[in-house]
Amino acid sequence: VGSEMCIRDRTHMVGREPEFLQLHKILENVIEDRIGQVVTVVGEAGLGKSRLLYEFENWADLRPEQIWFYKGRARLETQGLPYGLLRDLFVFRFGIQDDDRAQAVRDKLETGFGEVFGHGEEGEKKAHIIGQLLGYSFQDSPHLKGVLENPQQLRDQSIMYIAAYFKSLAMQDSVLVLLEDLHWADDASLDAINSLAFELKGAPVFM
């Protein structure tokens, strides 16, 4: 078993080199030209999309430049959960666990978004509004007064804040956002990602 694991770890992707090199070039353009790029990898099951993403992630991790890295994956069981894929991005980045208590989740969201927005009242407000959109309960937050009753306003403010979050990061270093298994993604997440891609096209963000 140990030998098999070692062999598996040393193997490299076979048969997808053109696509692999294309992703390399696009990320290099994002870093050098400071512009946003969105790429969708499409293929039938079993053609190596996940392997391509895995290899690309490892390659990007070894680059000398600092890159802000975010990763989300859609799942069949969360397809009916609005903004489930978007939520997974920040679950990954902020280290939120399934068994975290509500206060622990709140603290992680406030801390994570606070690193960009600041840890004062304004940063807390943005964290609470985004957190509510992502499916966490901030109904008792004074920052949500007037927003809870208006789902469209909650959505629009959240997308605006998330775009501002990534733009702020991109002013320091390029941002890489990897989204896997989009065929399982909920419609709300796909709509939000399209909106973010439009808002971030002038920033060095590669989705």
Disulfide bonds with the S-S distance in Angstrom:
none
